[in-house]
Amino acid sequence: MSVRTNSRLLVICALFVTCLLAANTVGVKLIGIGPFVLPAAIIVFPLSYIFGDILTEVYGYHWARRVIWLGFFCNLIFVFFTWVGGLLPAAHFWEGQDAYQIILGYTPRLLLASFSGYLVGEFANSLILSRLKVITRGRWLWLRTISSSIVGEGLDSAIFISIAFAGPNFSAWLIVTHWIAKVAIETMATPIIYAVVGYLKQKEGIDIYDKGENLNPFKI
């Protein structure tokens, strides 16, 4: 497979990064669903895990690792320029500076929570999926994607909530509700994952098993 000319891999990578950036932007809004209070990012962030599953299953951990880091650095660039935009002097007639700071003015603690949860969760998800594929000899994709998501999404939620809401506002129930919601969304998307994975494997003519692959997340 010639990666440089592979448009399908490029599309998956672009969708992964787009979902990540969108989640960080809309996540400042809190929504109420019955008794649950969740960030609006709940509608898009699980998609990054779905695309991460597709990357690992079809193209292998080698490429998933690269794209996870790509998403991290793209997010870092996005945050940097939104911060610079907030520092630039506003036009005298523009009244949106306060709103800009509320929506896009990331605090250091929230950035630490977001970046830490993302890296740990995504790498755990991809690594477990990669190992389970070898162990199960490629069978039971539904079991592998859901199992890896339970661990990855759980770690992500625990790290993010623990750091972002450390102090009197912390509640373990927030971790549980975030975790359940994210895993539920990916579970419901299982038929879509099957369809996309099957299509890509057929078109690419590949089905990569990470036998002997170095799973060190820092080996790019």
C-alpha positions as CSV (number, residue, x, y, z in Angstrom):
1,M,0.0,0.0,0.0
2,S,1.4,3.4,-1.0
3,V,0.6,5.6,2.0
4,R,1.4,8.8,0.1
5,T,-1.3,8.2,-2.4
6,N,-3.9,6.5,-0.1
7,S,-6.9,8.8,0.0
8,R,-8.9,6.5,2.3
9,L,-6.3,6.7,5.0
10,L,-6.1,10.4,4.6
11,V,-9.9,10.7,5.0
12,I,-9.9,8.7,8.2
13,C,-7.1,10.8,9.7
14,A,-8.9,14.0,8.8
15,L,-12.1,12.8,10.3
16,F,-10.3,11.7,13.5
17,V,-8.6,15.1,14.0
18,T,-11.8,17.1,13.1
19,C,-13.9,15.2,15.7
20,L,-11.2,15.9,18.3
21,L,-11.1,19.6,17.6
22,A,-14.9,19.9,17.4
23,A,-15.2,18.1,20.8
24,N,-12.8,20.5,22.4
25,T,-14.8,23.5,21.0
26,V,-18.3,22.4,21.8
27,G,-17.4,20.8,25.1
28,V,-17.7,24.0,27.0
29,K,-21.5,23.8,26.8
30,L,-23.2,21.6,29.4
31,I,-26.4,19.8,28.3
32,G,-29.1,18.1,30.4
33,I,-30.4,14.7,29.5
34,G,-32.9,13.6,32.1
35,P,-31.0,13.5,35.4
36,F,-27.6,13.6,33.7
37,V,-25.5,16.6,33.1
38,L,-23.0,16.1,30.3
39,P,-20.7,18.3,28.0
40,A,-22.0,18.8,24.5
41,A,-18.8,17.1,23.3
42,I,-20.5,13.8,24.2
43,I,-22.1,13.9,20.8
44,V,-18.8,14.0,18.9
45,F,-15.9,12.9,21.1
46,P,-16.7,9.2,21.0
47,L,-16.4,9.4,17.2
48,S,-12.6,10.0,17.6
49,Y,-12.5,6.6,19.4
50,I,-14.5,5.0,16.6
51,F,-12.1,6.3,14.0
52,G,-9.2,5.3,16.2
53,D,-10.7,1.7,16.2
54,I,-10.9,1.7,12.4
55,L,-7.3,2.9,12.1
56,T,-6.0,0.3,14.4
57,E,-8.1,-2.5,12.9
58,V,-7.4,-1.8,9.3
59,Y,-4.0,-0.1,9.2
60,G,-2.5,-1.3,12.4
61,Y,-1.2,0.2,15.6
62,H,1.8,1.7,13.7
63,W,-0.5,4.2,11.9
64,A,-2.9,4.6,14.8
65,R,0.0,5.8,17.0
66,R,1.0,8.4,14.4
67,V,-2.5,9.7,14.0
68,I,-3.1,9.9,17.8
69,W,0.0,12.1,18.1
70,L,-1.1,14.1,15.0
71,G,-4.4,14.8,16.8
72,F,-2.5,15.9,19.9
73,F,-0.3,18.4,18.0
74,C,-3.1,19.7,15.9
75,N,-5.1,20.3,19.1
76,L,-2.1,22.1,20.6
77,I,-1.8,24.4,17.6
78,F,-5.6,25.1,17.7
79,V,-5.4,26.0,21.4
80,F,-2.3,28.2,20.9
81,F,-3.9,30.3,18.2
82,T,-7.2,30.7,20.0
83,W,-5.1,31.9,23.0
84,V,-3.3,34.4,20.7
85,G,-6.6,35.5,19.3
86,G,-7.8,36.3,22.7
87,L,-4.7,38.4,23.5
88,L,-5.0,40.5,20.3
89,P,-6.7,43.9,20.9
90,A,-10.4,43.9,20.1
91,A,-11.9,46.5,17.7
92,H,-13.5,49.3,19.6
93,F,-17.0,48.4,18.3
94,W,-16.7,44.7,18.9
95,E,-18.6,43.4,22.0
96,G,-17.8,39.8,21.8
97,Q,-14.5,39.7,23.8
98,D,-16.0,38.4,27.0
99,A,-17.9,35.7,25.1
100,Y,-14.7,34.8,23.2
101,Q,-12.9,34.3,26.5
102,I,-15.7,32.3,28.1
103,I,-16.0,29.9,25.1
104,L,-12.4,29.7,23.9
105,G,-10.4,30.9,26.9
106,Y,-8.9,27.6,28.1
107,T,-7.5,27.4,31.6
108,P,-4.2,25.6,32.2
109,R,-6.0,23.0,34.4
110,L,-8.6,22.2,31.7
111,L,-5.8,21.9,29.1
112,L,-3.9,19.5,31.3
113,A,-7.1,17.5,31.9
114,S,-8.0,17.4,28.2
115,F,-4.6,16.5,26.9
116,S,-3.8,13.9,29.5
117,G,-7.1,12.2,29.2
118,Y,-6.9,12.1,25.5
119,L,-3.4,10.6,25.2
120,V,-3.9,8.0,27.9
121,G,-7.4,7.0,26.7
122,E,-6.6,6.8,23.0
123,F,-3.4,4.9,23.4
124,A,-5.0,2.4,25.8
125,N,-7.9,1.9,23.4
126,S,-5.6,1.4,20.4
127,L,-3.1,-0.8,22.3
128,I,-5.8,-3.1,23.7
129,L,-7.6,-3.4,20.3
130,S,-4.3,-4.3,18.7
131,R,-3.4,-7.0,21.2
132,L,-6.9,-8.5,21.2
133,K,-6.8,-8.8,17.4
134,V,-3.8,-11.0,17.7
135,I,-5.1,-13.0,20.6
136,T,-8.5,-13.6,18.9
137,R,-7.0,-14.1,15.5
138,G,-9.1,-11.3,14.1
139,R,-12.5,-12.7,15.3
140,W,-15.2,-11.0,17.3
141,L,-14.6,-7.4,16.2
142,W,-17.5,-6.2,18.3
143,L,-16.0,-7.7,21.4
144,R,-12.6,-6.1,20.7
145,T,-13.9,-2.6,20.0
146,I,-16.3,-2.5,23.0
147,S,-13.7,-3.9,25.4
148,S,-11.0,-1.5,24.3
149,S,-13.5,1.4,24.5
150,I,-14.5,0.4,28.0
151,V,-10.9,0.7,29.2
152,G,-9.9,3.7,27.0
153,E,-13.1,5.8,27.6
154,G,-12.9,4.9,31.3
155,L,-9.4,6.1,31.7
156,D,-10.1,9.2,29.6
157,S,-13.2,10.1,31.7
158,A,-11.4,9.4,35.0
159,I,-8.4,11.5,34.2
160,F,-10.3,14.4,32.7
161,I,-12.9,14.7,35.4
162,S,-10.4,14.2,38.2
163,I,-8.1,17.0,37.0
164,A,-10.7,19.4,35.6
165,F,-13.0,19.1,38.7
166,A,-10.5,18.6,41.4
167,G,-11.6,20.1,44.7
168,P,-15.1,20.6,46.1
169,N,-16.8,20.3,42.7
170,F,-15.4,16.8,42.2
171,S,-17.9,13.9,41.9
172,A,-17.2,10.3,41.0
173,W,-20.7,10.2,39.5
174,L,-19.5,12.6,36.8
175,I,-16.9,10.0,35.8
176,V,-19.4,7.2,35.7
177,T,-22.0,9.2,33.6
178,H,-19.4,10.3,31.1
179,W,-18.0,6.8,30.9
180,I,-21.4,5.1,30.4
181,A,-22.5,7.7,27.8
182,K,-19.3,7.4,25.7
183,V,-19.3,3.6,25.7
184,A,-23.0,3.5,24.9
185,I,-22.5,5.6,21.8
186,E,-19.6,3.5,20.5
187,T,-21.6,0.3,21.2
188,M,-24.5,1.6,19.2
189,A,-22.1,2.5,16.3
190,T,-20.8,-1.2,16.1
191,P,-22.7,-1.9,12.9
192,I,-21.2,1.2,11.3
193,I,-17.7,0.1,12.4
194,Y,-18.3,-3.3,10.9
195,A,-19.4,-1.8,7.6
196,V,-16.5,0.7,7.3
197,V,-13.8,-1.8,8.4
198,G,-15.1,-4.4,5.9
199,Y,-15.2,-1.8,3.1
200,L,-11.6,-0.6,3.8
201,K,-10.1,-4.0,4.1
202,Q,-11.7,-5.0,0.8
203,K,-10.6,-1.9,-1.0
204,E,-7.1,-1.7,0.6
205,G,-6.5,-5.4,0.3
206,I,-5.0,-5.5,3.8
207,D,-5.7,-6.9,7.2
208,I,-2.8,-6.0,9.5
209,Y,-2.0,-8.0,12.6
210,D,0.5,-6.3,15.0
211,K,2.6,-9.3,15.6
212,G,6.0,-8.2,16.9
213,E,5.0,-4.5,16.7
214,N,6.6,-2.2,19.3
215,L,3.7,-0.9,21.3
216,N,5.6,2.0,22.9
217,P,3.4,5.0,22.3
218,F,6.5,7.3,22.1
219,K,8.0,5.4,19.2
220,I,6.9,7.4,16.2
